Amino acid sequence: DVTCNAVSPGYVNTEMVQSQLEAQAKSRGIDKEKIIEEVIMGAHPSKDFVQPEEVGEFVAFLASDGARSFTGANLSMDRAWTTR
């Protein structure tokens, strides 16, 4: 069987995101922690980033026989961002 799904993660704690946070902080003249706290996580229900390992584990599950019933889905992985 072939399945096809989309995984839509929220903010994933990667080097690229950390670099973007530093650039935002510099352009706004505030520290990176304040950008995370007020700009990124201010309205975020869980107040936490998705970790890269979590994305990998979820994708591995989707590739397993245990996920054969999932197909044609856009699966949000954003720690409740879309529920706000």
C-alpha positions in Angstrom: 0.0 0.0 0.0 1.1 3.5 -0.7 0.1 6.4 1.6 0.7 10.1 1.2 0.4 12.6 4.0 1.7 16.1 4.8 3.3 16.9 8.2 3.0 20.5 9.1 5.2 21.3 12.1 5.0 24.6 13.9 8.2 26.3 15.1 10.8 23.6 15.1 13.9 24.3 17.3 16.5 24.2 14.5 19.7 26.1 13.8 17.8 28.0 11.1 15.0 29.1 13.5 17.6 30.1 16.1 19.4 32.2 13.5 16.1 33.9 12.5 15.4 34.7 16.1 18.8 36.3 16.5 18.2 38.4 13.4 14.8 39.5 14.6 16.2 40.4 18.0 19.0 42.4 16.3 16.6 44.2 14.0 14.2 45.1 16.9 17.0 46.0 19.3 16.0 43.5 22.0 17.4 40.2 23.2 16.6 36.8 21.7 14.8 35.6 24.8 12.4 38.5 24.6 11.7 37.7 21.0 10.9 34.1 21.9 8.8 35.0 24.9 6.8 37.9 23.5 6.8 37.6 19.7 6.9 33.8 19.1 5.5 32.2 22.2 3.3 35.1 23.5 0.2 33.6 21.9 1.3 30.0 21.7 -0.7 27.7 24.0 2.2 25.4 25.0 5.0 28.0 25.1 7.5 25.5 23.6 9.1 24.7 20.3 8.7 21.4 18.5 11.9 19.5 18.6 13.5 18.0 15.5 13.5 14.5 17.0 9.8 14.7 17.5 9.3 15.4 13.8 11.6 12.4 12.9 9.7 10.1 15.3 6.4 11.1 13.9 7.5 10.7 10.2 8.9 7.2 11.1 5.6 6.3 12.6 3.8 7.4 9.4 6.1 5.2 7.4 5.3 2.2 9.6 2.5 -0.4 9.2 0.9 1.1 12.3 0.0 4.2 10.3 -1.5 2.5 7.2 -4.9 4.0 7.9 -3.5 7.5 7.6 -3.6 8.8 4.0 -4.4 12.1 2.3 -4.0 14.0 5.6 -2.4 17.2 6.5 -1.2 16.5 10.1 -0.4 19.5 12.2 2.5 19.1 14.6 2.5 22.5 16.2 1.9 22.0 20.0 -1.6 23.4 19.7 -0.7 26.5 17.7 -3.6 25.9 15.3 -6.1 25.5 18.1 -5.6 29.1 19.4 
